[in-house]
């Protein structure tokens, strides 16, 4: 029987829900709404689907017209599940809406957080809105200092999963492991419980988000 997470519209929110709708160069923040219905959860927290009980606000980061990141239930809850597995010096490759940074604030085992982001407009747009961290402007594929971190989280792909994207994710995993063999490496979007702890679940109290409840 499919596992379904019910999301209560009266109290659902994420840190991005209160972001102002504004733009900087090619990057902009927009807000839409998911209406009542069943949506794919992609295995996050062990759930197959989530059910929106009437309407929930969804915040999206777009770059040049392309959807870069959303704060829907799979993404926000997934970031919380990954954050609880991070420790020590953390590198987050891909800034997006900064959801992982908000999730990491409650992790006492994290000593520092750096973010690697190649889009200057995204950095300028998001920096005033996210928790304090060090932002490194640069391309993930050319980064040379992975060994300086204990945990490396990569979230640089957007859109639907394709065979090409999965191959890139696995290449990223191999590249980091080669350069930082002692680091814990997590890849958002990879259907692998070792590399993507968001799939492991189950969700714990405080990680379901406001207004959500499980249904087996």
C-alpha positions in Angstrom: 0.0 0.0 0.0 1.5 3.4 -1.0 2.5 5.6 1.9 1.0 9.1 1.8 2.0 12.3 3.7 -0.9 14.7 4.2 -0.1 18.3 4.1 -2.4 20.7 6.0 -2.9 23.9 4.0 -3.8 26.0 7.1 -0.3 25.7 8.6 2.1 24.5 5.9 5.1 26.8 5.5 8.9 26.7 4.9 11.6 29.3 5.6 11.1 30.5 1.9 7.4 31.1 2.4 8.1 34.6 3.8 10.8 35.5 1.2 10.0 38.8 -0.7 9.1 38.3 -4.4 12.0 40.1 -6.1 14.7 39.6 -8.7 18.4 40.3 -9.3 19.6 40.0 -12.8 18.6 36.6 -14.2 17.5 35.3 -10.8 14.1 35.9 -9.3 11.8 34.5 -6.6 8.2 33.7 -7.5 5.3 32.2 -5.6 2.6 29.9 -6.9 0.2 27.5 -5.3 -0.4 23.7 -5.3 -4.1 22.9 -5.3 -5.8 20.0 -3.6 -4.6 16.6 -4.9 -2.0 13.8 -4.8 1.6 14.6 -5.7 4.7 12.4 -6.0 6.9 12.4 -2.9 9.7 10.4 -4.8 10.4 8.2 -1.7 11.5 11.2 0.5 11.1 10.1 4.1 9.8 6.7 2.9 6.7 8.3 1.4 5.4 7.6 -2.1 3.0 10.6 -2.4 1.9 13.6 -0.5 -1.7 14.9 -0.5 -2.5 18.6 -0.4 -5.7 19.0 1.5 -6.7 22.3 -0.3 -4.0 24.9 -1.3 -0.4 25.5 -0.1 2.0 28.2 -1.2 5.1 27.2 -3.1 8.1 29.4 -3.5 10.3 29.0 -6.6 13.8 30.3 -7.5 14.1 30.8 -11.3 17.2 31.6 -13.2 16.8 32.9 -16.8 13.2 31.5 -16.9 14.3 28.0 -15.7 13.0 26.6 -12.4 16.1 26.3 -10.2 14.6 25.1 -6.9 11.2 24.9 -5.2 10.2 24.6 -1.5 7.5 21.9 -2.0 7.1 19.1 0.6 9.7 16.7 -0.9 12.4 19.4 -1.0 11.8 21.0 2.4 11.4 17.7 4.2 14.2 16.1 2.3 16.6 18.9 3.3 15.7 18.4 7.0 16.5 14.7 6.7 19.8 15.3 5.0 20.7 18.0 7.5 20.5 15.6 10.4 23.2 13.4 8.8 25.7 16.3 8.4 28.6 16.9 10.8 31.8 18.9 11.1 32.8 21.3 8.3 30.0 21.2 5.7 30.2 22.2 2.0 26.8 22.7 0.2 27.3 22.8 -3.6 24.3 24.7 -5.0 22.6 27.6 -3.1 19.1 27.5 -4.5 16.6 28.8 -1.9 19.0 28.0 0.9 16.7 25.5 2.5 19.5 23.2 3.6 21.1 26.1 5.4 17.9 26.7 7.5 17.7 22.9 8.2 21.4 22.8 9.3 20.8 25.5 12.0 19.5 22.9 14.5 22.4 20.5 14.0 24.8 21.0 16.9 27.4 18.7 15.3 28.0 21.1 12.4 31.0 23.4 13.0 30.9 25.5 9.8 29.0 25.8 6.6 30.3 26.9 3.2 28.2 27.2 0.1 29.6 26.8 -3.5 27.5 28.6 -6.1 28.4 29.6 -9.7 25.6 32.0 -10.4 26.5 35.5 -9.3 22.8 36.7 -9.6 21.6 33.9 -7.3 24.2 34.8 -4.7 23.2 38.5 -4.8 19.5 37.7 -4.6 19.7 35.1 -1.8 22.5 36.2 0.4 20.4 38.7 2.4 17.7 36.1 3.0 19.6 33.0 4.2 21.4 32.2 7.5 25.0 33.5 7.7 27.5 31.3 6.0 30.6 31.6 3.7 29.7 31.7 0.1 32.2 30.6 -2.5 31.5 31.7 -6.1 32.6 29.0 -8.4 31.9 26.0 -10.5 31.4 22.7 -8.7 33.2 20.7 -11.4 36.3 22.9 -11.1 36.4 23.0 -7.3 39.7 21.7 -5.9 39.3 21.9 -2.1 36.8 19.1 -1.3 39.3 17.5 1.2 38.8 20.5 3.5 35.3 19.3 4.5 33.8 16.5 6.6 30.4 16.5 4.8 29.7 17.5 1.2 26.1 18.0 0.0 25.5 18.4 -3.7 22.3 19.9 -5.1 23.1 21.3 -8.5 20.5 19.6 -10.8 17.1 20.9 -11.6 14.1 19.6 -13.6 13.1 16.0 -14.2 15.4 13.1 -13.7 17.0 11.8 -16.9 19.6 9.1 -17.6 22.1 11.8 -18.3 21.5 13.6 -15.0 21.8 10.3 -13.0 25.1 9.6 -14.8 26.3 13.1 -13.8 25.3 12.6 -10.2 27.3 9.3 -10.0 30.2 11.0 -11.7 30.1 13.8 -9.0 30.0 11.2 -6.3 33.1 9.4 -7.7 34.9 12.7 -8.2 34.4 13.8 -4.6 35.2 10.4 -3.1 38.5 10.4 -5.0 39.4 13.8 -3.7 38.0 13.6 -0.2 37.8 9.9 0.7 37.0 10.5 4.4 34.1 12.9 3.8 30.5 11.9 3.9 29.0 12.7 0.5 25.3 13.3 -0.1 23.8 13.8 -3.6 20.2 15.3 -3.8 18.2 13.5 -6.5 20.2 10.2 -6.6 18.0 7.2 -5.9 20.6 5.7 -3.5 19.9 5.6 0.3 23.6 5.8 1.0 24.2 8.9 -1.1 20.8 10.4 -0.4 19.7 10.0 3.2 16.4 11.8 2.5 15.2 8.4 1.2 16.0 6.6 4.4 13.4 8.1 6.7 11.2 7.6 8.6 10.3 11.2 9.3 10.6 12.2 13.0 8.7 14.6 15.0 9.6 18.2 14.0 10.8 17.0 10.5 7.4 16.7 8.9 6.9 20.4 8.7 3.9 22.4 9.9 0.5 21.0 9.0 1.6 17.6 7.7 0.7 14.2 8.9 1.6 10.7 7.8 -0.9 8.2 6.4 0.2 4.6 5.8 
